[in-house]
Amino acid sequence: MADACPEGVKERDVRAVAASRGLVGAANNTKWNELISYFRGMSDWRPSYRSKSVEGCVSGWDVEWFYHLPFPFKGVQWLDIGLHQDGGARPGMLLPRSAYIDHTDRFVSLLRQIGLEFEVRKDVMRIWGYLPKCYEDFPPT
C-alpha cells in the first residue's frame, strides 16, 4: 500500500527533501490507500497514471496498479490520472472504434469523498501529495 518502501528508500529522507523544498503535505497514507484500493478493485478497466517525486523525477505513463506505483507515496509530489478509456473494438460494444468512455464524474466524486486535493484539465486529473501546487507538464486550461 502507500507506505510500502522499496529497499534502500527511507521515508525520513523523503520527508527531509520535501521540507527542504518548502513543500507541505496535502495527502496522507490513509487517503492514498483509499485511492489505490479503488483502482485496484476496478475489474473492467484501470486508468493510466504518472507521478512526480519530491526529488523532481517525473515518471512515464503506466497502467499497472499493483507493483509499479511510486512507493512510498510519502514521496509523491503529484499523481496524474488519465480520465478517458478507449471504448472501441471490443466484442458486443456498440460504440464506434474512435469513441471513448469519460470517467471524469466518477473519479471527481471519488476524490471528493476521499478528501484529496485535485484539479482536472482536459483528460487528466492531477492529485497533489504536496502543496504548493505544481502545474509542471499539466494541460493548459
C-alpha positions as CSV (number, residue, x, y, z in Angstrom):
1,M,0.0,0.0,0.0
2,A,1.0,3.7,0.1
3,D,3.6,3.2,2.9
4,A,5.4,0.3,1.2
5,C,9.1,1.2,0.9
6,P,11.5,-0.3,-1.6
7,E,14.8,-1.4,-0.2
8,G,17.2,1.5,0.2
9,V,14.4,4.2,0.4
10,K,13.9,5.8,3.8
11,E,10.7,7.8,4.5
12,R,12.5,10.2,6.7
13,D,14.9,11.1,3.8
14,V,11.9,11.7,1.5
15,R,10.3,13.9,4.1
16,A,13.6,15.8,4.5
17,V,13.7,16.5,0.8
18,A,10.1,17.7,0.8
19,A,10.8,20.0,3.8
20,S,14.0,21.4,2.2
21,R,11.9,22.4,-0.9
22,G,9.3,24.1,1.3
23,L,6.6,21.5,0.5
24,V,3.7,20.9,2.9
25,G,1.8,17.6,2.9
26,A,-1.7,17.6,1.2
27,A,-2.3,13.8,1.4
28,N,-1.6,11.0,3.8
29,N,-1.3,7.2,3.6
30,T,-5.0,6.7,4.5
31,K,-6.2,8.8,1.6
32,W,-3.6,7.3,-0.8
33,N,-4.6,3.8,0.3
34,E,-8.3,4.5,-0.4
35,L,-7.4,5.7,-3.9
36,I,-5.1,2.7,-4.6
37,S,-7.7,0.2,-3.3
38,Y,-10.4,1.7,-5.5
39,F,-8.3,1.5,-8.7
40,R,-7.0,-2.0,-7.9
41,G,-10.7,-3.1,-7.3
42,M,-11.8,-2.0,-10.8
43,S,-12.5,-5.1,-12.9
44,D,-13.4,-3.6,-16.2
45,W,-10.5,-1.1,-16.7
46,R,-7.7,0.7,-14.8
47,P,-6.7,4.2,-15.7
48,S,-3.2,5.3,-16.7
49,Y,-1.1,7.3,-14.3
50,R,2.2,9.0,-13.8
51,S,3.8,10.8,-10.9
52,K,6.4,13.4,-9.9
53,S,8.5,12.7,-6.9
54,V,9.6,15.3,-4.4
55,E,13.1,14.8,-5.8
56,G,11.8,16.1,-9.1
57,C,11.6,13.0,-11.3
58,V,8.5,12.6,-13.5
59,S,7.6,9.0,-14.3
60,G,6.3,7.7,-17.6
61,W,2.7,6.8,-18.0
62,D,1.8,3.3,-16.7
63,V,-1.4,1.3,-16.1
64,E,-0.1,-1.3,-13.6
65,W,-1.7,-0.5,-10.2
66,F,-0.1,-3.3,-8.1
67,Y,3.7,-3.2,-8.4
68,H,4.7,-0.2,-10.5
69,L,3.2,2.5,-8.2
70,P,5.6,5.2,-6.8
71,F,6.2,3.8,-3.4
72,P,6.4,5.2,-0.8
73,F,3.6,7.7,-1.6
74,K,5.2,10.0,1.0
75,G,7.5,10.9,-1.9
76,V,4.8,11.8,-4.4
77,Q,4.5,15.5,-5.2
78,W,1.7,14.9,-7.6
79,L,-0.1,12.0,-9.3
80,D,-1.8,12.4,-12.7
81,I,-4.6,10.0,-13.7
82,G,-6.0,9.6,-17.2
83,L,-9.7,10.1,-17.4
84,H,-10.6,8.5,-20.7
85,Q,-11.0,4.9,-21.6
86,D,-10.7,3.7,-25.2
87,G,-14.2,2.4,-25.9
88,G,-13.6,0.7,-29.3
89,A,-13.0,-2.7,-30.8
90,R,-14.4,-4.9,-28.1
91,P,-17.0,-7.6,-28.9
92,G,-20.6,-6.6,-28.2
93,M,-19.9,-2.9,-27.7
94,L,-22.0,-0.5,-29.8
95,L,-19.5,2.3,-29.7
96,P,-17.5,3.3,-32.8
97,R,-13.8,2.4,-32.6
98,S,-12.9,6.1,-32.1
99,A,-15.2,6.5,-29.1
100,Y,-14.0,6.7,-25.5
101,I,-15.6,6.5,-22.1
102,D,-15.1,9.6,-19.9
103,H,-14.6,8.7,-16.2
104,T,-14.3,12.3,-15.0
105,D,-17.5,12.4,-13.0
106,R,-16.8,9.1,-11.4
107,F,-13.3,10.0,-10.3
108,V,-14.2,13.5,-9.2
109,S,-16.8,12.0,-6.9
110,L,-14.3,9.5,-5.6
111,L,-11.7,12.1,-4.8
112,R,-14.1,14.4,-3.1
113,Q,-15.3,11.5,-0.9
114,I,-11.7,10.6,0.0
115,G,-10.7,14.3,0.6
116,L,-7.7,14.6,-1.8
117,E,-6.7,17.9,-3.3
118,F,-7.1,17.7,-7.1
119,E,-7.8,19.5,-10.3
120,V,-9.0,18.4,-13.7
121,R,-7.7,19.7,-17.0
122,K,-8.8,18.2,-20.3
123,D,-8.4,14.4,-19.9
124,V,-6.1,14.5,-16.9
125,M,-6.8,14.6,-13.2
126,R,-3.9,15.8,-11.0
127,I,-3.8,14.9,-7.3
128,W,-1.4,16.8,-5.1
129,G,0.5,15.0,-2.5
130,Y,2.2,18.3,-1.5
131,L,1.5,22.0,-1.7
132,P,2.1,24.5,-3.1
133,K,0.5,23.0,-6.2
134,C,2.9,22.3,-9.1
135,Y,1.5,22.7,-12.6
136,E,4.6,21.4,-14.4
137,D,3.6,19.5,-17.6
138,F,-0.2,19.8,-16.8
139,P,-2.5,20.5,-19.7
140,P,-3.3,24.2,-20.1
141,T,-6.8,25.5,-19.1
